[in-house]
Amino acid sequence: MPALLNGRFGRARPALLVGLATLTLCLSACQASQSSYVYHWDFFFKSIFSPDSQILSGLGLTLGISVTAQVVGVVLGVFGALGRMSRVTPIRWLSNFYVWFFRGTPLLVQITFIYFGLGVAGIWAWDRHPLFGVISGGIQAGVVALGLNEGAYMTEIVRAGILSIDPGQMEAAKSLGMPYGLAMRRVVLPQAARVIVPPLGNEFNNMLKTTSLLVIISVPELYVIFSRKNGTLFAPFELFLAAAVWYLMLTTIWSIFQAWIERRLARGTPGSQPATPGFRERMFGTRLAPDKDPSQVSGGR
């Protein structure tokens, strides 16, 4: 630890140092513990290096739900942002209400309301309408709930990205005879993508982990699979540690891909190279010199 404090990471974020110290203390406590709990490390290694069909199925479902819900959220975010900037009062009020409601209530409440509440009220019984005959009602409700919640945050991200573009760009497009919609698609949104993509990537990173909340409606994603395994094997330390490793692998792979996307978008932009965080900064929060850390658009989560 002193080497870290005096070395290159001397100005690293305190959260990293606190996390390292906490991990060291936990490992020391586990080694010194005289508990009667018997560790079954074979459960852990089998779950990581030779996962069975249940784990692979849960992993695929987690990825599928995350991607689908994120796409729904981005589409809703674009329309929500345009709605919040609309001059038509009813549309602007509707967009404001949407953002206010889904950002102001817990996601867990939204999931249970959409799945159980709509079904009991007779508005929509999810389990009676399996999509394509194979996608259960729980998965459908989970995607809808996560997508609606994500759309509220993406609305603010997209709106902030559009507002970051010089208004003269829209005026120039209109002077060339472009209607508002075409100018937004061809001129404004492509430029706003550089501002939108970093927080969008962070939102997807969060989405990969938020799918675990679908345990409340028994969607068999990654966390539910490990929870069911623990119910039969009762090895919570090893199994949930394996689940954490799988989530870490998912978010790490996405972080690498996100960094590549940001570098591609930053090409040819003056002064943008220092603003693109590297893999170390993205994963461990070790940015140096806080005054040089550029603020990025945030959805407010």
RODO-2510 file (C-alpha; in nm, 4 decimals, decimal comma):
residues 301
     n   res          X          Y          Z
     1     m     0,0000     0,0000     0,0000
     2     p     0,2790     0,2577     0,0732
     3     a     0,4187     0,1864    -0,2710
     4     l     0,0848     0,2750    -0,4207
     5     l     0,0644     0,5943    -0,2231
     6     n     0,4138     0,7057    -0,3194
     7     g     0,4171     0,5764    -0,6757
     8     r     0,2352     0,6540    -0,9927
     9     f    -0,1059     0,6178    -0,8311
    10     g    -0,0263     0,8716    -0,5619
    11     r    -0,3052     1,1000    -0,6764
    12     a    -0,5525     0,8222    -0,7525
    13     r    -0,9068     0,8498    -0,6383
    14     p    -0,9521     0,7661    -0,2690
    15     a    -1,2214     0,5109    -0,3609
    16     l    -0,9578     0,2848    -0,5202
    17     l    -0,7337     0,2950    -0,2135
    18     v    -1,0257     0,2338     0,0211
    19     g    -1,1383    -0,0582    -0,1948
    20     l    -0,7919    -0,2152    -0,1911
    21     a    -0,7655    -0,1762     0,1852
    22     t    -1,1129    -0,3268     0,2363
    23     l    -1,0319    -0,6231     0,0110
    24     t    -0,7090    -0,6866     0,2035
    25     l    -0,8920    -0,6817     0,5358
    26     c    -1,1630    -0,9160     0,4077
    27     l    -0,9113    -1,1676     0,2781
    28     s    -0,7211    -1,1530     0,6062
    29     a    -1,0434    -1,2089     0,7994
    30     c    -1,1344    -1,5084     0,5845
    31     q    -0,7943    -1,6654     0,6405
    32     a    -0,8062    -1,6049     1,0155
    33     s    -1,1669    -1,7169     1,0568
    34     q    -1,2336    -2,0252     1,2650
    35     s    -1,5839    -2,0696     1,1223
    36     s    -1,7185    -2,4163     1,0563
    37     y    -1,8061    -2,3201     0,6981
    38     v    -1,6417    -2,5574     0,4501
    39     y    -1,5297    -2,3971     0,1255
    40     h    -1,6104    -2,5852    -0,1946
    41     w    -1,3794    -2,4167    -0,4400
    42     d    -1,4605    -2,6723    -0,7067
    43     f    -1,8055    -2,5081    -0,7368
    44     f    -1,6387    -2,1753    -0,8059
    45     f    -1,3892    -2,2999    -1,0633
    46     k    -1,6452    -2,5151    -1,2441
    47     s    -1,8838    -2,2186    -1,2669
    48     i    -1,6101    -2,0069    -1,4262
    49     f    -1,4046    -2,2434    -1,6409
    50     s    -1,6627    -2,5084    -1,7312
    51     p    -2,0059    -2,3484    -1,6972
    52     d    -2,3034    -2,5734    -1,7510
    53     s    -2,5956    -2,5062    -1,9824
    54     q    -2,7909    -2,3240    -1,7101
    55     i    -2,5161    -2,0670    -1,6541
    56     l    -2,4668    -2,0175    -2,0278
    57     s    -2,8416    -1,9763    -2,0723
    58     g    -2,8531    -1,7182    -1,7916
    59     l    -2,5559    -1,5377    -1,9412
    60     g    -2,7181    -1,5231    -2,2841
    61     l    -3,0459    -1,4021    -2,1369
    62     t    -2,8671    -1,1283    -1,9425
    63     l    -2,6966    -1,0066    -2,2593
    64     g    -3,0155    -1,0286    -2,4653
    65     i    -3,2246    -0,8369    -2,2136
    66     s    -2,9517    -0,5745    -2,1673
    67     v    -2,9078    -0,5079    -2,5398
    68     t    -3,2814    -0,5034    -2,6151
    69     a    -3,3673    -0,2796    -2,3198
    70     q    -3,0829    -0,0426    -2,4057
    71     v    -3,2005    -0,0114    -2,7659
    72     v    -3,5528     0,0635    -2,6421
    73     g    -3,4083     0,3191    -2,4006
    74     v    -3,2057     0,4952    -2,6699
    75     v    -3,5049     0,5205    -2,9050
    76     l    -3,7255     0,6542    -2,6260
    77     g    -3,4450     0,8893    -2,5212
    78     v    -3,4216     1,0453    -2,8674
    79     f    -3,7972     1,1017    -2,8877
    80     g    -3,8082     1,2176    -2,5261
    81     a    -3,5298     1,4704    -2,5822
    82     l    -3,6981     1,6092    -2,8931
    83     g    -4,0238     1,6215    -2,7004
    84     r    -3,8703     1,8171    -2,4137
    85     m    -3,7352     2,0707    -2,6621
    86     s    -4,0594     2,0865    -2,8617
    87     r    -4,2539     2,4096    -2,8918
    88     v    -4,5811     2,2150    -2,8733
    89     t    -4,6886     2,2435    -2,5107
    90     p    -4,8748     1,9074    -2,4734
    91     i    -4,5788     1,7157    -2,6193
    92     r    -4,3362     1,8987    -2,3913
    93     w    -4,5533     1,8310    -2,0852
    94     l    -4,5857     1,4627    -2,1763
    95     s    -4,2081     1,4270    -2,2110
    96     n    -4,1473     1,6084    -1,8842
    97     f    -4,3962     1,3841    -1,7040
    98     y    -4,2320     1,0726    -1,8487
    99     v    -3,8872     1,1766    -1,7290
   100     w    -4,0224     1,2941    -1,3917
   101     f    -4,2047     0,9670    -1,3220
   102     f    -3,9431     0,7136    -1,4295
   103     r    -3,6503     0,9009    -1,2764
   104     g    -3,8388     0,9684    -0,9550
   105     t    -3,9545     0,6157    -0,8699
   106     p    -3,7395     0,3092    -0,7875
   107     l    -3,6748     0,0695    -1,0719
   108     l    -3,7791    -0,2245    -0,8540
   109     v    -4,1206    -0,0628    -0,8026
   110     q    -4,1541    -0,0046    -1,1760
   111     i    -4,0751    -0,3701    -1,2538
   112     t    -4,3307    -0,5045    -1,0070
   113     f    -4,5939    -0,2517    -1,1152
   114     i    -4,5541    -0,3300    -1,4862
   115     y    -4,5547    -0,7080    -1,4359
   116     f    -4,7928    -0,7645    -1,1437
   117     g    -4,9899    -0,4389    -1,1397
   118     l    -5,0894    -0,4356    -1,5060
   119     g    -5,1755    -0,8044    -1,4921
   120     v    -5,3980    -0,7813    -1,1830
   121     a    -5,5745    -0,4705    -1,3188
   122     g    -5,6535    -0,6580    -1,6400
   123     i    -5,4678    -0,4039    -1,8543
   124     w    -5,2131    -0,6523    -1,9893
   125     a    -5,1498    -1,0071    -1,8700
   126     w    -4,7925    -1,0739    -1,9767
   127     d    -4,7967    -1,4497    -1,9234
   128     r    -5,0945    -1,4921    -2,1541
   129     h    -4,9072    -1,3468    -2,4505
   130     p    -4,5721    -1,5250    -2,4979
   131     l    -4,3846    -1,3456    -2,7745
   132     f    -4,3069    -1,5729    -3,0709
   133     g    -4,4314    -1,8586    -2,8537
   134     v    -4,1036    -1,8813    -2,6600
   135     i    -4,0391    -1,5483    -2,4864
   136     s    -4,2169    -1,5594    -2,1526
   137     g    -4,4194    -1,2769    -2,0058
   138     g    -4,1627    -1,2125    -1,7350
   139     i    -3,8891    -1,1476    -1,9911
   140     q    -4,1184    -0,9187    -2,1901
   141     a    -4,2169    -0,7221    -1,8809
   142     g    -3,8532    -0,6986    -1,7729
   143     v    -3,7430    -0,5590    -2,1087
   144     v    -4,0287    -0,3073    -2,1096
   145     a    -3,9589    -0,1940    -1,7526
   146     l    -3,5835    -0,1613    -1,8036
   147     g    -3,6326     0,0088    -2,1412
   148     l    -3,8802     0,2638    -2,0062
   149     n    -3,6558     0,3417    -1,7114
   150     e    -3,3488     0,3720    -1,9317
   151     g    -3,5350     0,5944    -2,1758
   152     a    -3,5924     0,8542    -1,9035
   153     y    -3,2190     0,8802    -1,8360
   154     m    -3,1287     0,8695    -2,2033
   155     t    -3,3707     1,1578    -2,2618
   156     e    -3,1538     1,3852    -2,0501
   157     i    -2,8329     1,2501    -2,2033
   158     v    -2,9531     1,3031    -2,5615
   159     r    -3,0984     1,6456    -2,4784
   160     a    -2,7693     1,7567    -2,3230
   161     g    -2,5812     1,6262    -2,6275
   162     i    -2,8061     1,8206    -2,8671
   163     l    -2,7779     2,1384    -2,6605
   164     s    -2,3980     2,1081    -2,6676
   165     i    -2,4002     2,1660    -3,0453
   166     d    -2,3747     2,5239    -3,1676
   167     p    -2,7252     2,6472    -3,2629
   168     g    -2,5674     2,7906    -3,5764
   169     q    -2,5420     2,4360    -3,7127
   170     m    -2,9208     2,4044    -3,7209
   171     e    -2,9598     2,7524    -3,8647
   172     a    -2,7099     2,6740    -4,1397
   173     a    -2,8924     2,3511    -4,2237
   174     k    -3,2247     2,5345    -4,2437
   175     s    -3,0697     2,7997    -4,4678
   176     l    -2,9864     2,5198    -4,7112
   177     g    -3,3515     2,4236    -4,7232
   178     m    -3,3405     2,1274    -4,4873
   179     p    -3,6539     2,0706    -4,2771
   180     y    -3,6109     2,0347    -3,9006
   181     g    -3,6204     1,6545    -3,8971
   182     l    -3,3664     1,6155    -4,1764
   183     a    -3,1339     1,8744    -4,0231
   184     m    -3,1519     1,6951    -3,6894
   185     r    -3,0705     1,3573    -3,8467
   186     r    -2,8005     1,4741    -4,0892
   187     v    -2,6322     1,7603    -3,9027
   188     v    -2,7029     1,7852    -3,5300
   189     l    -2,7314     1,4269    -3,4052
   190     p    -2,4113     1,3007    -3,5771
   191     q    -2,2146     1,5779    -3,4062
   192     a    -2,3908     1,5187    -3,0746
   193     a    -2,2938     1,1502    -3,0871
   194     r    -1,9445     1,2325    -2,9550
   195     v    -2,1042     1,3763    -2,6430
   196     i    -2,3782     1,1146    -2,6130
   197     v    -2,1737     0,7956    -2,6586
   198     p    -1,9607     0,8055    -2,3378
   199     p    -2,2558     0,8330    -2,0956
   200     l    -2,4564     0,5956    -2,3153
   201     g    -2,1787     0,3398    -2,2723
   202     n    -2,1849     0,3940    -1,8979
   203     e    -2,5607     0,3400    -1,8971
   204     f    -2,5206     0,0083    -2,0811
   205     n    -2,2529    -0,0955    -1,8339
   206     n    -2,5048    -0,0286    -1,5599
   207     m    -2,7771    -0,2115    -1,7534
   208     l    -2,5716    -0,5325    -1,7545
   209     k    -2,5868    -0,5318    -1,3755
   210     t    -2,9382    -0,3944    -1,3335
   211     t    -3,0866    -0,7025    -1,5016
   212     s    -3,0306    -0,8813    -1,1702
   213     l    -3,3307    -0,6893    -1,0327
   214     l    -3,5518    -0,9062    -1,2530
   215     v    -3,5167    -1,1711    -0,9838
   216     i    -3,8318    -1,0166    -0,8383
   217     i    -4,0352    -1,1527    -1,1322
   218     s    -3,8352    -1,4788    -1,1612
   219     v    -3,6649    -1,4073    -1,4930
   220     p    -3,3901    -1,6742    -1,5193
   221     e    -3,1003    -1,4395    -1,5906
   222     l    -2,7472    -1,4856    -1,4545
   223     y    -2,8102    -1,3921    -1,0917
   224     v    -3,1256    -1,6046    -1,0679
   225     i    -2,9378    -1,9076    -1,2030
   226     f    -2,6697    -1,8778    -0,9357
   227     s    -2,9338    -1,8154    -0,6712
   228     r    -3,1126    -2,1362    -0,7685
   229     k    -2,7860    -2,3283    -0,7644
   230     n    -2,7177    -2,1977    -0,4167
   231     g    -3,0594    -2,3247    -0,3072
   232     t    -2,9538    -2,6834    -0,3861
   233     l    -2,5788    -2,6739    -0,3147
   234     f    -2,5692    -2,4067    -0,0407
   235     a    -2,2302    -2,2619    -0,1250
   236     p    -2,3130    -1,8886    -0,1177
   237     f    -1,9546    -1,7696    -0,0912
   238     e    -1,8257    -1,9662    -0,3892
   239     l    -2,1330    -1,9392    -0,6129
   240     f    -2,2037    -1,5693    -0,5677
   241     l    -1,8320    -1,4963    -0,6027
   242     a    -1,8486    -1,6784    -0,9376
   243     a    -2,1532    -1,4687    -1,0306
   244     a    -1,9579    -1,1533    -0,9451
   245     v    -1,6705    -1,2697    -1,1666
   246     w    -1,9084    -1,3238    -1,4596
   247     y    -2,0530    -0,9747    -1,4181
   248     l    -1,7004    -0,8338    -1,3952
   249     m    -1,6057    -1,0070    -1,7195
   250     l    -1,9113    -0,8664    -1,8960
   251     t    -1,8514    -0,5093    -1,7805
   252     t    -1,4767    -0,5318    -1,8483
   253     i    -1,5265    -0,6502    -2,2053
   254     w    -1,7804    -0,3747    -2,2649
   255     s    -1,5467    -0,1127    -2,1125
   256     i    -1,2738    -0,2104    -2,3598
   257     f    -1,5202    -0,1931    -2,6500
   258     q    -1,6557     0,1413    -2,5274
   259     a    -1,3050     0,2883    -2,5090
   260     w    -1,2462     0,1795    -2,8701
   261     i    -1,5716     0,3464    -2,9828
   262     e    -1,4803     0,6700    -2,8077
   263     r    -1,1360     0,6746    -2,9679
   264     r    -1,2950     0,6258    -3,3100
   265     l    -1,5382     0,9128    -3,2545
   266     a    -1,2619     1,1380    -3,1203
   267     r    -1,0485     1,1113    -3,4353
   268     g    -0,9833     1,4449    -3,5965
   269     t    -1,1238     1,6433    -3,3046
   270     p    -0,8764     1,9021    -3,1727
   271     g    -0,7940     1,8552    -2,8060
   272     s    -1,0077     1,5445    -2,7696
   273     q    -0,7258     1,2955    -2,7142
   274     p    -0,6600     1,3805    -2,3463
   275     a    -1,0341     1,3724    -2,2800
   276     t    -1,0642     1,0067    -2,3787
   277     p    -1,0072     0,7939    -2,0659
   278     g    -0,7847     0,4924    -2,0957
   279     f    -0,8626     0,1417    -1,9759
   280     r    -0,7007     0,1985    -1,6340
   281     e    -0,8893     0,5215    -1,5721
   282     r    -1,2190     0,3685    -1,6868
   283     m    -1,1954     0,0524    -1,4767
   284     f    -1,0325     0,1730    -1,1554
   285     g    -1,1082     0,5448    -1,1441
   286     t    -0,7405     0,6449    -1,1264
   287     r    -0,7578     0,9701    -1,3185
   288     l    -0,4830     1,2073    -1,2238
   289     a    -0,5190     1,5810    -1,1784
   290     p    -0,8924     1,6317    -1,1154
   291     d    -0,8768     1,9734    -1,2791
   292     k    -0,7920     1,8018    -1,6081
   293     d    -1,0757     1,5516    -1,5848
   294     p    -1,3362     1,6818    -1,8303
   295     s    -1,6952     1,6651    -1,7141
   296     q    -1,9180     1,4437    -1,9229
   297     v    -2,2875     1,4486    -1,9831
   298     s    -2,4719     1,2509    -1,7186
   299     g    -2,8251     1,1224    -1,6989
   300     g    -2,8350     1,2069    -1,3302
   301     r    -2,8351     0,8516    -1,1949
***
